[in-house]
Amino acid sequence: MIVPKTKIKRNKKELIERLINHLELLIEYAEKAFSKYEQDKYIGEVAGKLRLLVTNFGHNKPLLLDLMHSFDYERHFYLYNFKKPFTLRTYMLFYVGYSKGKYNYTNERLIRHVAQQMGAAHEDSEISSELFYAKDTNQNIRFDDTNFVYSILRRITNTVLSEAEFFLVYLYQNKDFNKYVSDYGLSRLLAINTQFHRLMDISIENRKKRGINIQPMKKDYESYTKMIMSGKIRKNMKFEILGIVSHKTYKRHGPTKPIVSIKKEY
């Protein structure tokens, strides 16, 4: 019997379920790599999940970016000192590392090199000289004492988790799309935005010497709600804090084009 070579299209709700699963696994791997400093074991797993979620090449279709596109969703945010905002897609093409004659990386290319040579996708017997030098290079910025690859993947992870949370909460609070995430509580969706502080770029040995015991940071929906109700945070700021688009933004850009500008710090 000949089995037909056809593909069955998966529905959006199933893909959203898989997206949340992959994001939560990314958090799990990232916590072990960055917070517990088990980078030799888990940095490849972090890169593998990022590759699946946000890199676009060949036959690889990025799950998170494709789902955002399927819902006609795009959000702009500011990074570093750039005046023009990024989207998650353009952020992946941003050049983050250059060393003359050694390596030249965008966010996306760095993810691919780690995942495809020393990560979840492949474990090669040889790695490119570019990746070798990047992996062996200390950032030497402020207090960092870890290598370039580790530090940049931490930053990318923070941005991807943050933007994923904005997207999922957008679906949650939109009556037309709520059915895709209705099985998940808002608190669980907010927890996707787990952030790994830049102090985690300090090696575990030096963290111990300096008494640094920093933990991953998660959004706390109940705390934010209490602060809003107490007046400590203006009610009209609630939308930015929780990643929910305001009514003014809807009028200006339409229900499926949330444009919210925030500034990130590393």
N, C-alpha and C positions, 0 to 999 in steps of 0.2 A: 504494500500500500504506500503510495506516494503522499507525503504530508505536504500540503500547500504552504509555500513560503510567503505567508501573509502576516501582517502585524495587526493586532487588535488595539485600537485606541483606548487609552485609559481615561477615565473621567476626571474632572477637576478636583472633586472631593477626595478621591484616592490619592491624587498627586499632592494635594495640600497635606494630607495625612503623612505621606512619605517625606514631604518637606520638613514638617515639624519634627519627625523622627530623626532626620539627618542633622537638623539644627541642634537638637538636644544631645546627639552624639558628639557633634562638634564642640559643644560646651564641655562635655565630659572629657574629651581628649585634650582640649585646650587647658582645662584646669590642671590636668596632670602634667602637661608640658610646661605651662607657664607658672602656675601657682606652686606646684610641688617640684618643679624643675626636673621632671623626668623627660627632658627633651629628646634624648637619644632613643627612647622607646616610643614617644608619641608625636614628635614634630612631623613625621611622615604621615601619620593618621590625620593630623590637623590639615596638612596640605592636601591629602586625598579628599577630605570632605569639602574643602574650599574649591578644589578642582571640579567636583561634581556640582556644586552650587552656583559658581560664578565665572567659570572659564568657558570660552566659546572658541572652539577650533575643530577642524575636521568634522567628524560625525558626532563629536561631543556637544550636546546642547545643555547649557547651564539651567538646572532645575529652577533655582530662585529667579533668575533673570527672565526665563521664559514664562514663568507663572505671572510675574509682574506685568510682562508684556501682554499676556492673554487677558488680563483684567484692565488693560489700558491704563496702567498705573505708572506714574513717574514722580519721583520726589527729588527736589534739589537741596543740597546741603553744602556748607562751606568747610574747607579744610585749610590748615596751614595759613599762609598770608595771601592766598589767591583771592582776587576780587571776583572772579567768575565762579559760579557754583558748579559742583559736580553732580552727576547722577551716579548710581552704583555702577552702571555700565561704563561710563567714561572714567570713573575712578579706577577701574580695573586696567585701563590703558595708561594710567599715570606712571611716569618714570620715577622710580624710587631709589635706584642705585646705579652708580656709574663709577668705575675705576679704570682709568686709561689702560688699555691693553689687557685687562683682566676680566671685567664683567660689565654688563649693561642690561639692567632689568626694569621691566614694568611690573606692576603688581601681578598681573595675569601670568606673565612669563616666569616669574619667580615661583609662583604656585605650581605651575606645570613642571618646571625643572625638578623641584623637590619631590612632587608626587610621582613623577614618571621615572625618576632615577634612584631615589632613596626613600620611597614612601609607600602608601597603601596600594598604588596602582602597579608599581614595579620596584624591584630591588636589584639594580644593575651591578654587575661585577666591576664596571668602570663608570665613573661619572665625568661630566664635562669639566674642563679646566675652569670655565666660568663659575660653575657651582662650587668647585673645590675652593677657589679663592674667596667667593662670597661667604661660604660656610666657615672659612678660617679667618675672616676679617672681623676685628673688633670695631664696634660702632665709634667708640671714643668720643661720644657726645655726652656732656654733663657727667652723669654718674654711671652710664652703661658699662658693663664689663662682660657682656655676652656678644655672640657673633651677629653679623648683619642679618643672616637668614632668620634667626630666632626673633630678633627685635622687629623686623618688618612683618613677619607672619603674625605676630601678636597684634600689631596695628591693623592689619587687614582683617583679622578675626573680629576685632572690636567693631570695625565699620560694617562688616557683613551682618553680624548679629544685631547691631543697632538698626540697620536698614530693614532687615527681615522682620524685626518686631514692629516697626512702623507699618509695614505692609500688612502683616497679619491683624494688627489692631484696626487698621483701615477696613479690612474685610469684615471684622467683627462688628464695627459700629455702622456699617452700611447695610441698610435693610435688604437691598437686592443681593448682597453677597454673604450675609450672615450665615446662611445655611451651610456654607462650606467650612465654617469653623465653629459652628454652634455646639459641637460636642466638647469643645475646650473652654474652660473658664478664662476670664480676662486675666486673672492673676498668672495663669500658666503661660499665656501669650506674652505678657509683660516680662516674664522671667527669661524669655529668649534674649532679651537685651542684657545679657551678662557681660560685664566689661572687665578686662584684665589690665590693671594699673601699670603705668610705665615703671614703677619701682620693681616690677617683676623682671625687668631687664638686668637687674643685679643678680649675680650668681647666688645660689643657695648658701654657699660658704660665707660670702660677704654679708648676706642678709642676716645670718646668725650672729656674725661678729658685731653688726650694727643694730641688732635687736629689732629688725624689721620682720613683721609677721603679717603682711598685707594679704587680704583675701579677695577673691573675685567679688565684684559689686553687682548687685541685682536691683532692679526696680521693685519698690515695695508699694503696691497699689493702695493698701490700707493706710499706710503712713501719709501718702500723698493726699488721699481723700480727707484725712483728719486735718492736715495742714490747710487744705483748701477751705474746709468748713470753719476752721478757726480764724480764717482771715489772714493767716501768715503768708498764704499765696493767693494772689488775686484770682477770682474765678475765671476771668478771661484768659488766664495763663494755663489753665488746666489742659487745654487742647495740646499745647506744645509739650507739656510735661509727659502726658500720656501718649503722645504720638497720634492724637485724634485731630482731624482737620476741622477748623472753625467754619461757622456758617458764612462768614465773609469770604473765606477762601473758596467755598463752594460757589458762591455767586460770581466770583471773579474767574474761576478756572473750570467750573463744572464738577459734577459729583465723582467723576472717575479720573480727575487730573489734580490730585492734591499737590500743591507746591508749598512746602513748609521749609523755611530756612533755619538751620540751627548751626551753631559752631561747636566743633568737637575739640577736645583737648587730649593730648597724649601724655 
